[in-house]
Amino acid sequence: MDEPAAETALPSNAGFARRSLYILSANPVSFVALGGFGLIVLAAVFGPWLAPYDPLLTDAAIALQAPTAAHWFGTDQLGRDVFSRVLVATRLDLTISVLAVALSFVVGAGIGTMAGYYGGRADRIASRVVDTIMAFPLFVLAMGIVAAMGNSVENIIYATAIINVPFYARVARAEANIRRNAGFVQAAKLSGNSGMRIVGMHLFPNALPPMAVQASLNLGWAILNAAGLSFIGLGVKPPTPEWGIMVAEGANFIVSGEWWLALFPGGALMITVFTFNLMGDALRDIVDPRKRT
Amino acid sequence: MTAAAAQHPLVAVDGLTVEFTTRDGIVTAVSDVSFSLAPGETLGIVGESGSGKSVTSYALMRILDDNGRVAAGDISYSGVDLVAADDKTMRAIRGREISMIFQNPRSALNPIRKVGDQIADVLRQHGMAAGVEARRRAVALLETVRIQQPEARYHAYPHELSGGMCQRVVIALALACEPRVLIADEPTTGLDVTTQKTILDLVRDLAGERGMSMALITHDLGLAAEYCDRLIVMKAGKVVEAASTEALFNNPQHAYTRALIRATPRRGARLRSLLPENDPRRGQPQPEANLRQGDSAAGGQPLVSVKELVKSFAPAASGLPFLKPKAPATPAVRAVDAISFDIWPGESVGLVGESGCGKSTTSLMLMRLLDPTSGSILFEGEDIAATPSGRFPKHPMRSKLQMVFQDPTDSLNPRFTAQQCIADPVARLGGLSGRKAIADRAAELADMVRFPRGLLDRFPHQLSGGQKARVGIARALALRPSFLVLDEPTAALDVSVQAVVLNLLADLRSELGLTYLFVSHDLTVVRLLCERVIVMRAGKIIEQGRTDDVMDNPQSDYTATLLAASPQPPAALL
């Protein structure tokens, strides 16, 4: 109870923004991550208008040209502009990963918080189901799900969501479990809250910060997963621009010296994943109570 | 002795200022603190939370956090300048010359090493002993701190020992290298009064035998008065008064010291007399119990009637059926063992006992948060134990039974504002609808507990301990309950805040005609608020009766021990 005065002093009403700024200033890389994230979102929203060429327009006359001033990333085997295709693909890749992460977030949070709060049999069943999913090689599981459910973009989203649920469920379960006997949960029962209400209104908001961090780190992984599925020919079909397919198609040309086909979409993928991971680190710093001094 | 010894102080702190760098700029935690510690002397450093008393000792040991530094002042230990000393010198001094006992004994011990080995490690580190000799000395040390069967306990892990035993091990660790100075930072927080007494008596005896100097850091004036030769009182990083214990209590010079002495509950004190001098309620009469149906002797129906209440916890079963032991399993632990008592309307009843006596289990069962194994709880004549706790939130009696929790921080949802905390029960069971009506009721409740309306949109971490306690009380009152369980509502608060909160509770009781069950381990506090008291031990009721009768003339040895163990400041003032 007797902490240094510096810590027991009442925090001023400085607000979330100021605290975040203070914490992030210790790690300038976070600003790079936030800036990168802004650019990715811009590309996703405005990509089709920003693209200099129609990403589907073929022109055999200019097939397989190296990067030039007119075609920054060069052209592919059908003469399509690689830069436009990379730019336009951002929206599809981001949509798949965001929807997949959102889905696994909601389902995982629900299963996890309830398992952590109710404990007992509900907890044992939920935990074993989650463990079972984790026991599979996740990418192979995703392949299996898409193959079984049908080759479509929606099914890629579902598959990516299913293999990510365990991560959220485990975080949510741990957060709910340490608080299930906290004074405020007891008080909520005295106030007439039902079990489900306690889970939703009292426990879930407390599990939110670590889960938001998990989601941010997971976004990059989900993009990689979606691109990976496309790479092996599942999900998105050509000629739709998508980073995974573009890398797969471009891979055939690397041996003959046309490196730009695979390099640029692959680079876009790498930078995006890297940005999301950095952002996860920054978010983790912001919600870490130990950084609040 | 003090005057003569002061000429050659062992430790001298002069003008010590400690600063911490935080995001709000530089915060001065300790400013211009000076004191000295003579050989063989016991100095008490007294102050409320945030007064900088722990920071002072950390600076002395040079174990400040990374963002803290000694900005000015000198600390010297028998001629060595501790502020300028290099790390090698400090390592030699820490433990060997100056030792420290920390607040939480469990976190001070390594959970995965045998306690004996931890003591032997310290001896080896400082080159005091090696090999088998270190082991032999460790056993001897365990014996010194009066641990039974030291040979066997050498191999115990911290989790196998009780809190009091752990603190003894920590003391053995601190004494291992026969230091000349011992700093004890709130060494008995979280321990029962009887354990507290044995531990501190032990430390005092050992310090006396070895001629050790000691600095006892505490928030409890009663404790400091009993064990210290000299006291310094700290407030907001400054020393406000330094005097011998006797002089400090007989003739306190500083207004803060007077307020602190006044707020510390002692035998014979009244609730109102704990308040600071300038509080308008000081002059008012003590609120009396609003006994609607007369005294317990006058008959009538009790509000709460507990009959043969039992709660037993089954020992943890092995998860795999084929691994179950053939031998009969250990019997279920009876946390509450067939207790019966009545509480009449308007009464305030104290439920006291040491940790593990079953008082918390009893209060959770009364509040219907826990299902009893057997027995009945009649509330206004209806057996509320018949409804399982899982379905009780929908029970019509739910709003009549409410509770104020022990730890105001733990009992408020960190993601809810004060307003949301208070409004939650109103919105669920208050029968009010509409955002405005609920907000009005919350504001009204805030007024009732004297919580400033302007702070209603703050989150718990932006409120002080006393303010959080008020939010907890307002929430408990939101549904106009008739029966409140107060589970050590002031245990986590500073004494001055405790005085105000206790008065508030007494006022609310007479204003609203409430009935209290006050759960506490602190008999002095119970005496201030309760007409009747129930003493529990190991799940059974040892003694019950009128507070004055029980406390002045205890019938059981156990109650007498409890009473004798609680520290009392000299009643010189008033």
Chai-1 contact restraints between the chains, C-beta under 6 A:
chainA,res_idxA,chainB,res_idxB,connection_type,confidence,min_distance_angstrom,max_distance_angstrom,comment,restraint_id
A,M1,B,S49,contact,1.0,0.0,6.0,A-B,restraint_1
A,D2,B,S49,contact,1.0,0.0,6.0,A-B,restraint_2
A,D2,B,S54,contact,1.0,0.0,6.0,A-B,restraint_3
A,P4,B,A29,contact,1.0,0.0,6.0,A-B,restraint_4
A,P4,B,V55,contact,1.0,0.0,6.0,A-B,restraint_5
A,A5,B,A29,contact,1.0,0.0,6.0,A-B,restraint_6
A,A5,B,G50,contact,1.0,0.0,6.0,A-B,restraint_7
A,A5,B,G52,contact,1.0,0.0,6.0,A-B,restraint_8
A,A5,B,G237,contact,1.0,0.0,6.0,A-B,restraint_9
A,A6,B,F20,contact,1.0,0.0,6.0,A-B,restraint_10
A,A6,B,T22,contact,1.0,0.0,6.0,A-B,restraint_11
A,A6,B,V27,contact,1.0,0.0,6.0,A-B,restraint_12
A,A6,B,A29,contact,1.0,0.0,6.0,A-B,restraint_13
A,T8,B,S49,contact,1.0,0.0,6.0,A-B,restraint_14
A,T8,B,G50,contact,1.0,0.0,6.0,A-B,restraint_15
A,P11,B,Q462,contact,1.0,0.0,6.0,A-B,restraint_16
A,Y22,B,R23,contact,1.0,0.0,6.0,A-B,restraint_17
A,A182,B,D410,contact,1.0,0.0,6.0,A-B,restraint_18
A,G183,B,F405,contact,1.0,0.0,6.0,A-B,restraint_19
A,G183,B,D407,contact,1.0,0.0,6.0,A-B,restraint_20
A,G183,B,D410,contact,1.0,0.0,6.0,A-B,restraint_21
A,G183,B,S411,contact,1.0,0.0,6.0,A-B,restraint_22
A,F184,B,S411,contact,1.0,0.0,6.0,A-B,restraint_23
A,F184,B,L412,contact,1.0,0.0,6.0,A-B,restraint_24
A,F184,B,N413,contact,1.0,0.0,6.0,A-B,restraint_25
A,Q186,B,L369,contact,1.0,0.0,6.0,A-B,restraint_26
A,A187,B,S411,contact,1.0,0.0,6.0,A-B,restraint_27
A,K189,B,L369,contact,1.0,0.0,6.0,A-B,restraint_28
A,L190,B,Q402,contact,1.0,0.0,6.0,A-B,restraint_29
A,L190,B,M403,contact,1.0,0.0,6.0,A-B,restraint_30
A,S191,B,D424,contact,1.0,0.0,6.0,A-B,restraint_31
A,S191,B,P425,contact,1.0,0.0,6.0,A-B,restraint_32
A,S191,B,R428,contact,1.0,0.0,6.0,A-B,restraint_33
A,G192,B,P393,contact,1.0,0.0,6.0,A-B,restraint_34
A,G192,B,R398,contact,1.0,0.0,6.0,A-B,restraint_35
A,G192,B,R428,contact,1.0,0.0,6.0,A-B,restraint_36
A,G192,B,L429,contact,1.0,0.0,6.0,A-B,restraint_37
A,N193,B,R428,contact,1.0,0.0,6.0,A-B,restraint_38
A,S194,B,P393,contact,1.0,0.0,6.0,A-B,restraint_39
A,H202,B,N413,contact,1.0,0.0,6.0,A-B,restraint_40
A,P205,B,R415,contact,1.0,0.0,6.0,A-B,restraint_41
A,N206,B,R415,contact,1.0,0.0,6.0,A-B,restraint_42
A,T293,B,T22,contact,1.0,0.0,6.0,A-B,restraint_43
